[in-house]
Amino acid sequence: MSKKQTLGDRVRELRDHYRHSQITFGERVNLSHIAVGRIESGFTKNPQGDTINRIAEAYGTSVEWLMEGKGEMLPNGKEEAVKANKSFDPATDTLYKELKEQIAFYRDLLTQMAGGKRNFLQALNLTGSRKHGKQLGAAA
């Protein structure tokens, strides 16, 4: 006798179908990867209705399939629409912009350190150097 498929099993099947990690899946539906794992493991048996709606909408399935397993996972060939739905836009993603700025800052810092003879720990003391407008790598 086969095991009855649960909501968590169907969420994992959907996630695996798109080869998404729990992190990526969670980002697309505004959940933490921990929440996704709890749903998949069955720890969270009845997530809030808006959570199920977000999953269904983001991944092109139906609430009925997620909750009850009725119908097809991807009815009406919605898979292509889901693939076209990009959740990450570098032009508007604030975390991406912040990380890009930090990378540029540390790249400049390393460049200055490579050209100067300053102590590495002094160069990492960014608070004093940046607040007082001192240029890192300048001769002392």
Phi, psi and omega in degrees: 000131183276151179289138178289132181288134180260173174305314180300320177298318181290322177297316178297319178300316180296314180298315179296325179303319180269001180056041178261143173286168176297328179294310180298316179302312180299319179298321181292334184242014176061048175229155173284159177295333177294316178298320178298314179299322179292323177294312182297323182281347181092358178298317173260105184272328183229079178296161179302150182303322181292333176295313179297319178297318179296319178297312181300315182292315183292330186247010172070029177244186180249154175299321181299318179294316180299313186282321189239349181077015181271138180087195182265150177299315181237080182292149175058029176060039183286356184302318181296322178296322180293317180298326180283341181280097180271123180271346182251124177231107183301335181289333184243350183283114185291322179298319179300315180296317179298316179296321179297318178295318179295320178297316179297318179299310182290329175297315178296319179300313180295324178297315179294320180296322182293330181272341183250177181246026181287154177294135182303318180293326176294321180294328179281348178281073188289329186298310181292317183294316184284320183294326185261008175070016178286141178271126179292141178089355179286151180295137181269000000 
